[in-house]
């Protein structure tokens, strides 16, 4: 998760890597904390879709999201 922080920030997305918010940092290396304060449903949906794009571009995961297969290549 930590390696996604900078690319996500460059895309205008902020999230907290799980290890920074856990009593068990090693056990939460693949977790993230998403906070939805006053966002609308549309903003949440768009933000999660943008975060999924960043994740795919950086890691190749997820190959499939909902009914859409990702075809871009990961770095």
Secondary structure, 3 states (H helix, E strand, C coil): CCCHHHHHHHCCCCCEEHHHHCCCHHHHCCCEECCCCCCCHHHHHHHHHHHHHHHHHHHCCCCEECCEECCCCCC
